[in-house]
C-alpha cells in the first residue's frame, strides 16, 4: 500500500528512495518506502516532500512548484 497518510491505493505501487540515489541514497530498507504512482509523481517535481526514515516518515504537501 501507499505509505502517504490517508491514501488507500494498493495497486500500481512503486518503490521510492527517501534519499534519492542521485544524492547518495542507497537500497537499505530504512531508505525505502512504497508510494502509489500519483504520490510518486507528486514528490519528484516538489509538490510532496517526504522526510525521515522508513520507520518514521513525514509527509508535507507544498504548493505547486513555480519553477520550470
Residue, then its C-alpha position, 0 to 999 in steps of 0.5 A: x500500500x501507499x505509505x502517504x497518510x490517508x491514501x488507500x491505493x494498493x495497486x500500481x505501487x512503486x518503490x521510492x528512495x527517501x534519499x534519492x540515489x542521485x544524492x547518495x541514497x542507497x537500497x537499505x530498507x530504512x531508505x525505502x518506502x512504497x508510494x502509489x504512482x500519483x504520490x510518486x509523481x507528486x514528490x519528484x517535481x516538489x509538490x510532496x516532500x517526504x522526510x525521515x526514515x522508513x520507520x518514521x516518515x513525514x509527509x508535507x504537501x507544498x504548493x505547486x512548484x513555480x519553477x520550470 
